[in-house]
Amino acid sequence: MEGCFLCPRKCGARRKNGELGACGMGSEMRIARIALHRFEEPPISGEVGSGTVFFCGCSLRCVFCQNKDISRGEIEGEVYSPSALADAIRALEASGAANINLVTPTHFADRIIEALEKVKPSLSIPVLYNTSGYESVQTLRRFQGLVDIYMPDFKYMSSDNATLYSSAPDYPDVAIAALREMYRQVGACRYGDDGMLLRGMLVRHLVLPGCRKDSIEVLRTLTEILPKEDILVSIMSQYTPDFAMDCSYKNLRRRLTRFEYESVTDYAAKLGINGFIQELSSAKKDFTPDFSESNNL
């Protein structure tokens, strides 16, 4: 394509000609960190860890991004070719990784698909697509057969919140369509004998301070668009104001309260949602990888 239309922004940037897309990236595939990561949900991390590949850049641009060092270009990362990424994936598998965890991959879809086509036939572990949920269905369809597990966020049902915090008023509709496509590709969760997830979907939702009603609406909508018995849902309490980039939003200057979080988790229990909840003590920046260090395999 002459311009880039990989994500819902459809910015049309001529990235091959040096223009930066809405994701903040040019044509080179830049990766900030490739390493085992032990802080995902239990059927993702297991005992050894998930083989994470953290890509630089992001098209959603949330004001509370915990990976802002790499999503906003403060850390440039290293340039990888598709062949080099394929080699890194093989190295992760050899290190005992439970899966290959592609974090914020959308804007490098062309290069990643090329890498996966090289390595997927010989992989013995699942490939996981870890995303904000702000995805183009057209781009997702290109990953069919290459991705075994989808791990999307479902951030908002309020278009107002999506506009304020992610500059994406269309987020609810876009995410709903994306979630449906992901489920169409991978179906119900399937596990190995060790309890590790081999195929399916784990949907994440971060409860934001002051936004519990929207969180409840997210969960209600999720049970309407996907069979709740077929998916896992992770309700997260890890928001911390340490990463907030716009302090004009008073609610983002504080941590989540127990009342707010338990209002959401209690509602999830009433809906019969299966999955995971976090302790409020998880709201620490210490759980975010240090992207300033060289952590690549």
Disulfide bonds with the S-S distance in Angstrom:
none
